[in-house]
Amino acid sequence: MPTTGDSLAPEIWLTIADEVVASDIYSRGRLRSRYMAVNRVFFNLYLDTVYGDVQWTKLDKAMMKQLKRLQEPVIASHVRSLRIHAWFIDYLMKRDAQMMLPSTLPSRVLSFFTAGAKAHPANRAQSKLIANVSSKAIMDLMISAIHNMKNVVEYHFELRDLKLTKDSSRFLVAARQAFSSSLRKLSVHTTIFKFKSVLALSDFEHLEDLELHFDYQCYRVHGEDAHEASKFAEAQELKDTIVPFINRRNETIQSLTIASYSMVDLSDFLKSIGPFRSLRRLAANVCLDPKQLSESDAFIDFIHNHRNSLFELDIRPRPPEEDFVDADDTARRRRESWVRIQKALLGHRDVARSLEGLHISVGDLNACLALVDRSSHSLTHLSLVDYFLSLEDLTRVFNLFARNPFRLKSLFVWVHELTVPLLLLLVGRLPGLHSLVLLFEVCGDVGGPVFLIQDQFFQGLRSSSSEGRLDWQVEHISIIQMRRPIGQEDAELLGVPSTGGYTYQRYMDAISSAIPSIKSHKGIHWHRQLPPRRINSTPPRPYG
């Protein structure tokens, strides 16, 4: 019996699709729509590419068009990840309420003078919003689309300060019911008091990855006694609502992320959650000073209790919530809060012994090196931030991997100077590196005009490349200079302010020309995880 295309296994068609995309220089790594008609595998692969990751973060014509398509169950079934920023629903509800207010003479006069005014550049995006659609109509479309999403495994929801109405509550209930059985990853941003509206104790029984972001709670009353009472109420809500939800899933949760912008003390919270049978990854973006973490042992003991299962540890200390003096003072207090945790971790000899991923602030350099050394035999992904390392400091870090220089695959470090000797050091000491992110202060190690320093750097690159000294395996890089603007998404992934750095294309182009193995300038996105082989996958978002 002759073999036809339809009798080929789907895996073979996926391999063919990979080759088609690789040979199409205009594909941008995606299967193009003209291949949908080849067969069902290509049809589903294209829909996965277009609708696999749905983001409702801005209400515009593109989102309205997408919402219309998602009313079709076949289309909606291809959604795997759903991300919702609810600010535009809040905006629409406020707009609807404003339109219902009775017209007054002052309002008519104000409307006459503002009718012809041009929008401020900062509000141009808002001017693109759909003006004639009510919040209820948008909510109905979203609920209808959600009911058709039967295969969602990731759900990211930012409630923030959205006012809960009958319609918005109906939307939250619909999402919980639709994703309850299929969901594996849940990320929620809201105040502690509003988690109850998003989470129900019995929902999402099969969660493996949980991210909870406790937003800042605005206090309606002033005075120290009132603030203490509010913080006590927040702590009680944590105990009554969030702790039971987490502990009910202690058998399934493999990744836990806690980010707190609240003033509440997290010590009791950390002592109340767990233990988790299969916790592989822990990420904490919290204040570590005594006000927000009065008992440092609560955090240390939590890490110690999961030392045998943890493969990845990510700790990003937030600035202490105290009166602002200046940036240097804030950085000093932030560093001090981390150093006390850092040295306490070193007190437990069996902590951080078998980690594959470690992402921390440098803090005290000697203590940092001691922590890295504990897992140097197993580490594949390393981030050392909040401190500009010199070439001598980097040499000390790389010496820790001398026994197995091919083990480390992904590196993110802050360096004082971007120089050719720095790149040569990386090539020689970490030959197996796959992705690299460098955040630097200055280029070159000599004084003089900027253009002259850059020319010397580029000339040194060309010379080293022609001599064969930059033969390497690294494939993805990001080179970022501090004190210049950076995109919001990149800043979020790096854990730095959006005003803190700038991805300088000229540096990356020059380095890419000198190192032939480099395939992309997406080192930020590939950091911490090797790229997936499926063409319909996008670069991962490393928690944050």
N, C-alpha and C positions, 0 to 999 in steps of 0.2 A: 504494500500500500504506500503510495507516494506521500512524502512529508510536505505539508503546507505551512505557511506562516502562522496560521491559527493554532497549529499543533505544537508550536514552540513554547517552552516553559516561560512564564512571566519574567523569571530572572534573566533569561537570555535577551528578552526584549528590553529590559532595563539596561543591560550592558550595551545593546545597540543604541539606545537613547543617549547614553553617556558619550558614545563615540560621535553621534550626530551633533550633540551640543559642543563637544570639544573641537570639531572641525568647522563650526560656524562662528566666525570671529565677531559676528554681530548679535550673538545670542545672549550675551551677558550672563552666561552660565545657566540659562533657563531654556526649556523646550519651547519652541515657537508655536503659535496657534495653528499654523498651516499643517502641522503634523498630527493634529487631533483626529483626522479621518483615517489614519493608518490602521489602527485597530483599537480595541477597548483598553489595552494597557497604556497606549499613548494618550488616549482620551482622558483616562483617569489621572495619568501623570501630569498632564497639562492643568487639569482642574485642581489637583493638589498644589501645583505651583502658584496658581492665581488666588485660590481661596483657602489654602492651608493655614495661613496666618491672617486673621481679620483684626483690624485695629479701628475701633470707634473712638477716635480721639479728637476729631474735628468735624463739625457738621458743615459739609460743603456739597457741591454737586456730585463729586466723586463718591462720597459716602451714601448719598441718596440713591445713586445708580446701583451701588453695591447692595444696599438694603433691598432694592427691588428684585435683584437677581437672587438674593438669599431667601426670597419667599418660595422659591422652587426647592422642594426637598432634596432632589438629586444634587443640586449645587451646594446646598447647606451641609449635606452629609460629608463633604470634603473638608470642612473646617476642622482643624486640629487644635488651633490656638486662638483664643479670643481675648483681646485687650480692650478695656473700656475705661475712658476718662469721663467721669460724669459731669464735668464742669459745664458742658454745653446744655445738658438737660436742666441744670440749675438756671443757666442763662435764659433758656426758653420759658421756664416757669415764671421767672421774674418778669420777662417781657410780656407774657400773657397777662400777668397780674397788672402790669402797668397799663396795658391797653384797655383793661376793664375799668380803670379809674375814671370818675366823672370829669369831663372837661371843665376847666376853670379859665378865667380871663388871663391870669399870669402864665398858665401853661400854654395857652394859645399864642401869647406874645412871644414866649421863649421859643416855641416851635417855629414861629415866623422868622426869627433871627437866626436860628440854627439850621433851617431847612437847606440853605445853599452853602453851608460851610463844608469845606473839604475835610475828609477824615485825616486824623493824625497818622503819620507813618506807622506808629506802634499799634494802631487799630485797623490796619488794612486787612489783616486776616479776618477780623470780625465782620468787615464789610462784605465778605464773600459768603457769609452764612445765608441760608435759605430764609428769606424774610416772611414768607407766607405760610409756613408750616407750624402748627401748634405743637406744644410739648406732648400733648396726649396722642396726636397722630404719629409723632416720632416714636413714642413709647410703644404704641400698638404695633408698629412695623418691627421694632426691635424684639418685642416679645414673640411675635409670629416667627421671625427668623430664628430665634433661640430655640423654639419648640422643634424646628426642623434640624437642628444641629445635634445629631445623635452620636457623633464620634469625637467630641471635644475632649482633649486630655489635659489642656492647659487653660487656666482661666485667671486673668489679671484684672482686678477691679479697683479703681481709685474712687472711693466715695467722697473723700475729703470732707467738706462741710455741706454737702448736698442736703437740702431740706427734705425730709421724708414726708411725702404726701401719699395719698391712696394709690395713685398711679405708679409712683416710684417704688413703693413697697410691693406692688403687684409685679413689677419688673424683677425685683430682687428674689421674690418667691419663685418666679418662673425660671430664673437662672439656676437656683438651687435644685429645683425639681428636674430640669432638663439634664444637668450634668452630674447628678448625684451618683450614678453608677459607673460612668465612664471616666470621671476626672481623676488624674494622677498628680497634677500640680496646681496649687492654689496660691495666688498672691493677692493680698488685700491691703489697701492703704486707707485708713480712716482713724478717727479718734477712738480711744478705748471704749467710750460710752456707746459708740454706734456699731461695734462689732456684732452685737446681738442681732441687729437687723440684717446682717450679711451671713452670719453663721448660725446654723441650727445644730444642736448636739448630734442629731442622727444623720446629718447630711455628709456626703463625701466620705463614705466608709473606707474607700480604697486609696486614700491619699498616700503618696510616697514623698512628695516634695511640698513643703509648706513654708510660705513667706508671710510674715506678719509685720506690718509697718504701723507703729503707734504714732499717729500724728499729734502735733501740739494741740493741747486743749486750751482755748481762750477762756479766761475766767471773767465772769460778769461782775464780780465783786472785787474790791481791792482790800489790801491789808494782809499782814503776815498770817493772822489767824485764819482768815478766809481761804488763803492759798493752801495752807496746811490741811484744812478741812476738805478742799477740793482734791488735793493729792491723795488723801486718805480714801476718798470716794472712788478715785481712779484705781487705787490699789485693790479695793474691795471688788470692783467690777472685773479686774483681771482675775481675781481669785474665783469669782462666781461664774463667769462666762467663758473666758479664754482658756484658763487652766483645764477645766473639764473637757473642753473640745480637743485640746492637744493630747491629753492623757488617754482619751478614748481611742486614739489612733497610735498608741505607743508600739503596737506590733507591726505597723505598716510604714511609718515615717522613716525615710532614709536620708532626707535632707531637710534641715531646719534653718531658717533665716529669721533673725529677730533684729529689727531696726526700730529704734525708739527716739522720737523727737519730743516725747512727753517729759514732764518734770517728775514723774513718779519714780520711786526707788524700786529697782528691779530685783533686789536681793531675795525677797520672799517668793517672787515669781519664779526665779531660777531654782530655788530650793523645792518648789512645788511640782515642777514638770519633770516627766520621765520616771524611771529610766526607759530608754528606747532600745528595743532588742536589736535593731539593724541600722542604727544611725551611722551613715557613712560620711556625711558632710555637715559641718556646723559653720554658720556665718553670723557674725554679730557686729552691728553698726550702732553702737550705744555709747553713752557717756560712762566713763570708768572712774570718775572722781567719786569721793565719798558721799556726795549728795545724791547722786543717781545710782550708786552702787555702794551702799554703806558697809556691806559685808563682802569683801573681795573673795573670801573663801567660797561664797555661793557659786561664783562663776568658775573658780578653779576646780571645785569639787565636781561641778557638772561636766567639765572637760575630762577630769580624771576618771569619773565613773564610766565614760564612754571611750576610754583610751584604746580598748581592744577592737572596737569596730570602726572608729574614725579613720577615714582615708584623706580627708581634706579639712583644713582649718583656715578660716578667713576672719580676721579680727580687724575692724576699722574703728578705732576710737574716735568719738565725736568730741568737739570742743565742749568743755564744761559750761554749764548754764550759769554763768556768773556775769557781773557787770563788765561790759567791754571796755578795755583800756586801749589796746592797740593790737595789731595783728601779731606782732612778735610775742606779746604777753599771752595772747590766746594760744599760740603755737607752743609756748613753753608749758603752760598748764595742761594742754592736751598731751604733750610728751610725758610729763610727770605722771599723769593719770595712767598712761599705758605702761610706764616703767615699773610701777608698783605691781601690776598684773604680770608683766614679763618676768620679773625676778621671782614672783610667787610660783609661776609655772616651772621655773628651773628647780624649785624646791622639791618637785615630784620627779624623781629620776625616770619613772616609766611613762611619762607624758610625752607625746610627740615622738614616739620611737619608730613608728612605721607609716608615717604620713606620705602620701603621694603628691599632695598639693598643700602648700603653705603660703599664705598671703597675709603679711603683717607689716606694721610700721617698724622702722629700725629701732627707735627708742635709744636704749643703751647699746652701742655697737658690740661690745664684748658679750653682753647677754644675748643679743640677736644672733651672733655667730654660734654661740653655744646651743641655741634652740635649733638653728639650721643644721648643725653638725649631727644632732640626734637622728635626723631623718635623711641625712645626705646619701645614705645607701639606697633609699627608696624613693626620694623626691623626683618627680618628673615636671612639676610646675611650681615656680617660685616667684613671689612678688615681694620686693623690699622697697617701701615708700616712705615719704615724709622726711627724708634725709638725703642730701646730695653726697653721694659716695665719690671719693677720690680714686685715682687709679690704684693707689696702694690699698685702699679699702676693698676695692673689687678683687684685687689679687688675693686678699685674705679670704674673701667669699669663695672664689673659684678654687682655692686650694682645698676646700672641704670636699670637692668632687673629684679630686685627683685620682682616687682609687677607681672610679668608674665615670670617666668624662663623657661618655655617650648616654648616660642615664637621663640627664636633664633635657627636656624637650621644649619648655616654654619659660621665658624669663621676662620680667618687668622690673626695671630698676630706675631710680633717679641717679643721675650722674652730674658732677659739677661741669665737666668739659667734654664736649663731643670732639674726639680726635681720632686720627688714623691709628695711633698706638692702642687706643681703647678697642677699636674694631679688631685689630690684630690679636689683642689679648683674648677677645671673645672667640675668634676663630681657632686659636691655639688651645684654649682651655676647655671650650664647650663645643667640640666638633659636631655633636649630634643634635644641636639646637634646631627646632622646627619653626618657632615663632619668637619674635623679639620686639619688645617695646622699650624704647629709651626716652626718658624725659630729662632734658638737660637745661643748664643755665646759659652757658656760653659755648661758642664753637671755637676750637683752637686753643693752644696753650701758650700763645705769644701775644704781645701787645701790638697795637697798631690799628689802622682803619678797618672797619668791618669788612669792606669789600676785599681788602688785601688778605685778611685772615681766611675768608671763605675761599678765595682763589688758591691759597696755599693748601687748604683742606682738600679741595677738589683735585688739585694737582697730585697731592700725596695719595689720594684714592686711585687715580689712574696709574700712577707709578707702581703701587703695591699690587694692583690687579694685573698689570702686564708682567710682573715678576712671578705671578702665580701664588702670591701669599694670601689671597682672599678666596681661595677655593673652599666652599662651605656647603652645608646642607640646608641652611635656613631658607624658608620659603615665604614667610609673611613677616613684614616689619611695619612699625610705626615709629617715626622720629618726631618728637614733640619738644618745642622750645617753650620754656616758662615765660610768664609775664606777657603773654599775648592771648588773644581770644581763642577759644576752642569750641567746637560744636557741642551742644547740650548732651547728645547721645553719647559721644565719646567721653565727655567729662563724667557722665554717670558711670560708665563702665570702668573708668580709671579711678574713680573715687576722688576726683579733684574738682575745684570750682570751675564753672564754665569760663571764667575770666583768667584761668590759671595757665593755659598753655595753647600753643598753636602748632598744628601739624604742618611743618614747612615742606612743601612739595619739592623744592629744589634739592634739599638735602636727601630726601628719599629717592628722587630720580638719580642723583649722582651715586648713591650707595647701591641702588639696584643695577646700574650700569656696571659697577665694579664687581658685584657679586652675582654671577649668572643664575644661581639657583633660585633667586627671589622671584616669586610669582605674583605677589599682591602687596599692597600697602595697607592691608587690613589686619595688621598685627594685633591691634586693640581687640578686634572682634574674635580673632582666633586664639587669643591668650587664654590659657588654662584648659583648652580642650583641642585635641587634634581634629582637623576638618572631617566632616562626614563624607562618605563616598558617594552618597546619593545626590544626583544633580538637583533634585527638588528641595534640597535642604539649604537653609540660609545660615550664615555664620552665627554661632550660638551667642546668647547674651549672658555673660558671666555675672550673675546675681547682682545686682545693684543698681 
